[in-house]
Amino acid sequence: MATKRLPEERLPSQQPAPLEDRVSRRLADALGMPQICRRRACRRTGRCTAEVSTAGEPACIGVLQDCHRELFVAQKRVAVLCAESFSAWQGLPEAVGPGQSFMLRQGACAAVSALCEEQAVRPAVRGWLRRIRLPPPAPPPRSIAGAFERFGEFLPEEDDGGQ
């Protein structure tokens, strides 16, 4: 008679992080945050290894200027939307214009990277990628191109003309 085996419990260090935390870390990687992070482990590995705050941001994002932080938050929303599209086995939303195409493609890359951290999910992600249509590659829109080029750099505050 065959004996039933109890499911093996994973060690806490082997537990995958929640999807939104993984998306935040992979997005930080895509935006080059490990190179300017204060954490030595992030700089050494070239990957975000920071704990994610309750706001869903790695610690290094907290030191960014407002314009860069807003860019991170907007891009994270798009990446989470892409990851949720995979979870629901849906296609990506249509991008209207090159700006949305750029943001959607960046978000999809961060989402796929986060999803592929789990070995068991990789075949399903590959199948999903074959089935969906990614937006065509596009440069960042003019409104945020400068922020992407200088992401994470501290810029001098602009003088308001003494008013």
PEMOMO-V137293 format. One record per backbone hydrogen bond with DSSP energy under -1.0 kcal/mol. NH is the residue of the N-H (numbers start at 1). CO is the residue of the C=O. Records with the same first field share a line. If there is no record, write none. Layout:
NH->CO + CO
This chain:
14->11
22->18
23->19
24->20
25->21
26->22
27->23
28->24
29->25
30->26
31->27
32->29
33->28
36->33
43->39
44->40
45->41
46->42
53->57
56->53
61->58
62->59
63->60
64->61
69->65
70->66
71->67
72->68
73->69
74->70
75->71
76->72
77->73
78->74
79->75
80->76
81->77
82->78
83->79
84->80
85->81
86->82
87->83
88->84
89->86
90->85
101->97
102->98
103->99
104->100
105->101
106->102
107->103
108->104
109->105
110->106
111->107
112->108
113->109
114->110
115->111
116->112
117->114
118->115
121->118
125->121
126->122
127->123
128->124
129->125
130->126
131->127
132->128
144->141
145->141
148->144
149->145
150->146
153->150
